[in-house]
Amino acid sequence: MSDHLTTPGGRRIAYDRTEGRGPGVVFLGGFRSDKEGTKALALEAWARAEGRAFLRFDYSGHGASSGDFLDGAIGDWFEDARAAILALTGGPQVLVGSSMGGWIALLMAREHPESVAGLVTIAAAPDFTEDMQAGFDEAQRRALERDGRVALPSEYSDEPYIITRRLIEEGRQRLVLRRPLALPMPVRMLQGTADADVPVAVALRLLDHAEGPDLRLTLVKGADHRFSTPDCLRLVEGAVAEVVARAGRG
C-alpha cells in the first residue's frame, strides 16, 4: 500500500519508496498517468535488483493522490514533484521524466540543480501547453475562451483530454525552451520516431537549446509515445544505469 506525503501546498501525494544506495532514482510520470504505469514499475524492479534507492509518486489529481485533475497545472505538479524529492530522498537524485514528466524534470534541474545528479527523459514534452495552444483551430480557441476548457481526442482512451485555460496560462510561467537552460549534469534523452504525441522535432529542439557538457539523444526507429516495449524498457534501464554511473563519478 502506498504512503502519503502532505506538501507545503496542502496536497496529499501518494508515493512508493524503495530503500537503497544513492544516487537514488525518481520517476516522474506523464500527463494523466500514474505511478502504476509500465515504465515506473519496470524501473522499480530494476532499482530493487541493483540495490538502488527509488521513488515513484502521483501528482495531485493523478492516481491515488488528492485533488481533481482538472484543477491542476504544470506549476502544481512541479511543486508536488519538488516536495516529494526534497522530503523523501537523500542527496542528489537521477530524475527519469516521461513525457510531461520530462518537462517537470527539466524544471527541477533548472530550479534545484543541487538536488539533481542526472536526467533521463523519455519522449520529453517541455512547453507542450504552449505548443498545443498554438495548434488550436478557431473553434477550439473559442471554446477555451468561452468555457475555460476544450476537449481533445485521445489515442489512449475513449475519454477525451480536457485542456483547461488555467493549464495553458499557468504553463506560460514554467516554460523551459524560451529562456536559457543550463544542464550541468549528465543527460540522456530517449525518443521514438513513431511518437504521435511528441514529434522528433521536440527532442531535437531540446538537444539544441539546452547547454551542458554531457547531453545525448537516442532516437529509436518505430517506437511510439508509450516507449514501453521490452526493448524500449531495456533502453531506459541502460540509460539510467549510465547516468547513475556518471553521476557517481562526479
C-alpha positions in Angstrom: 0.0 0.0 0.0 1.3 3.5 -0.9 2.4 6.0 1.7 1.3 9.7 1.6 3.1 13.0 1.9 1.3 16.3 2.6 3.0 19.0 0.5 3.6 22.6 1.7 0.7 23.5 -0.6 -1.6 21.1 1.4 -1.9 18.4 -1.3 -1.7 14.7 -0.3 0.7 12.9 -2.5 0.7 9.1 -2.8 4.1 7.5 -3.2 6.1 4.2 -3.1 9.7 4.3 -2.0 12.3 1.7 -2.2 15.3 1.9 0.1 18.8 1.5 -1.4 22.1 3.2 -2.1 22.5 6.5 -3.9 22.3 8.3 -6.1 18.6 7.4 -6.0 16.3 7.3 -8.9 13.0 9.2 -9.1 10.3 8.5 -11.7 8.3 11.5 -12.9 5.2 10.4 -14.9 3.3 12.0 -17.7 0.1 13.9 -18.2 -2.8 11.9 -16.8 -0.6 8.9 -16.0 0.2 7.4 -12.6 2.9 5.6 -10.6 1.5 2.2 -11.5 2.5 2.5 -15.2 4.7 0.1 -17.0 7.8 2.2 -17.1 7.6 3.2 -13.4 7.1 -0.5 -12.3 9.9 -1.7 -14.6 12.3 0.8 -13.2 11.3 0.0 -9.6 12.1 -3.7 -10.3 15.5 -2.7 -11.9 16.3 -0.5 -8.9 15.5 -3.3 -6.4 17.7 -5.7 -8.3 20.5 -3.1 -8.2 20.0 -2.2 -4.6 19.3 1.4 -5.7 17.0 3.8 -3.9 13.9 4.5 -5.9 10.8 6.7 -5.7 7.6 6.9 -7.7 4.6 9.0 -6.9 1.4 10.5 -8.2 1.0 14.2 -8.8 -2.1 15.8 -7.3 -5.2 14.9 -9.3 -3.5 11.8 -10.6 -3.7 8.2 -9.4 -4.1 7.8 -5.6 -3.2 11.4 -4.7 -5.7 14.1 -3.6 -7.3 16.7 -5.8 -9.2 17.0 -9.1 -7.1 16.6 -12.3 -8.9 19.5 -14.0 -7.9 21.9 -11.2 -4.2 21.2 -11.7 -1.5 22.8 -13.8 2.2 22.4 -14.5 3.3 24.5 -11.6 1.2 22.5 -9.2 2.7 19.2 -10.4 6.2 20.7 -10.4 5.6 21.7 -6.7 4.4 18.2 -5.9 7.5 16.7 -7.5 9.8 19.1 -5.7 8.1 18.4 -2.4 8.4 14.7 -2.9 12.0 14.8 -4.0 13.2 17.1 -1.2 11.2 15.4 1.6 11.5 11.7 0.6 15.0 11.3 -0.9 18.5 11.9 0.4 21.2 13.6 -1.7 21.1 14.4 -5.4 18.8 12.1 -7.4 18.7 10.9 -11.0 15.3 12.0 -12.4 13.6 9.9 -15.0 10.9 12.0 -16.7 8.4 10.6 -19.1 6.5 13.0 -21.5 5.2 15.8 -19.2 7.5 14.4 -16.5 10.4 15.3 -18.7 9.3 19.0 -18.5 9.0 18.7 -14.8 12.4 17.1 -14.5 13.9 20.0 -16.5 12.2 22.5 -14.2 13.8 20.7 -11.2 17.2 20.8 -12.9 16.8 24.5 -13.5 15.4 25.5 -10.1 17.2 22.9 -7.9 20.3 21.8 -9.7 22.0 20.8 -6.4 19.3 18.1 -6.0 19.7 16.6 -9.5 22.5 14.2 -10.1 21.4 13.4 -13.6 18.5 13.3 -16.0 16.9 10.7 -18.3 14.0 11.8 -20.4 11.6 9.6 -22.3 9.7 11.4 -25.1 10.1 14.6 -23.1 7.3 17.2 -23.7 8.7 20.5 -22.5 6.4 23.5 -23.0 3.7 21.3 -24.5 0.9 23.5 -23.3 2.2 26.5 -25.4 2.8 24.3 -28.5 -0.6 22.7 -28.0 -2.4 26.1 -27.7 -0.6 27.4 -30.8 -2.1 24.5 -32.8 -5.7 25.1 -31.8 -8.2 25.8 -34.6 -10.6 28.7 -34.3 -13.4 26.6 -32.8 -11.1 25.3 -30.1 -9.8 28.8 -29.3 -13.4 30.0 -28.9 -14.3 27.0 -26.7 -11.3 27.7 -24.5 -12.2 31.4 -24.1 -16.0 30.7 -23.7 -15.9 27.6 -21.5 -12.5 27.8 -19.9 -11.7 24.3 -21.3 -11.5 22.4 -24.6 -11.9 18.6 -25.2 -9.2 17.0 -27.4 -9.4 13.4 -28.7 -7.1 10.8 -27.0 -5.4 7.8 -28.6 -5.2 6.1 -25.3 -8.8 6.1 -24.0 -12.4 6.8 -25.1 -12.4 9.8 -22.8 -11.1 13.0 -24.4 -8.3 15.1 -22.9 -9.7 18.1 -21.2 -7.4 21.1 -21.5 -8.2 24.0 -19.2 -7.5 27.6 -19.7 -5.6 27.6 -16.4 -3.3 24.8 -17.7 -2.4 26.9 -20.7 -2.0 30.2 -18.9 -0.1 28.8 -15.9 2.2 26.8 -18.2 3.5 30.0 -19.7 5.1 30.8 -16.3 7.0 27.4 -16.5 8.5 27.4 -20.0 12.0 26.0 -20.4 12.6 26.3 -24.1 12.1 30.1 -24.2 15.0 31.0 -22.0 18.5 29.7 -21.3 18.5 26.2 -19.9 21.8 25.0 -18.3 22.0 21.3 -17.6 25.4 20.7 -15.9 24.6 17.1 -15.0 24.7 14.0 -17.3 21.5 13.9 -19.5 20.2 11.1 -21.7 17.2 11.7 -23.9 15.2 8.9 -25.4 12.7 9.4 -28.3 10.7 7.2 -30.6 10.4 8.2 -34.3 6.8 7.0 -34.4 5.7 9.1 -31.5 2.4 10.7 -32.5 2.2 13.0 -29.4 5.7 14.4 -29.2 7.4 14.6 -32.5 11.2 14.1 -33.0 11.5 17.8 -33.7 10.8 18.5 -30.0 13.6 16.3 -28.9 16.0 17.9 -31.4 14.9 21.3 -30.2 15.6 20.4 -26.6 19.0 19.0 -27.5 19.9 22.2 -29.5 18.5 24.5 -26.8 20.0 23.0 -23.6 23.6 23.8 -22.6 25.6 21.1 -20.8 28.8 19.0 -21.0 27.2 15.6 -21.3 23.9 15.6 -23.3 22.9 12.8 -25.6 19.8 12.0 -27.6 18.9 8.4 -28.7 16.3 8.0 -31.4 14.5 4.7 -31.7 13.0 4.0 -35.1 9.4 2.9 -34.9 9.0 3.4 -31.1 5.8 5.2 -30.1 5.0 7.6 -27.3 4.4 4.8 -24.7 8.1 3.7 -25.2 7.1 0.5 -23.2 8.1 -2.5 -25.3 10.6 -4.8 -23.7 13.4 -3.4 -25.9 12.4 0.2 -25.0 12.3 -0.6 -21.3 15.8 -2.1 -21.6 17.0 1.1 -23.2 15.5 3.1 -20.4 17.2 0.9 -17.8 20.5 1.2 -19.7 20.3 5.0 -19.9 19.5 5.2 -16.1 22.4 2.9 -15.3 24.8 5.0 -17.4 23.6 8.3 -15.8 23.9 6.8 -12.3 27.4 5.6 -13.0 28.4 9.0 -14.4 26.8 10.9 -11.6 28.5 8.7 -9.1 31.9 9.6 -10.6 31.0 13.3 -10.5 
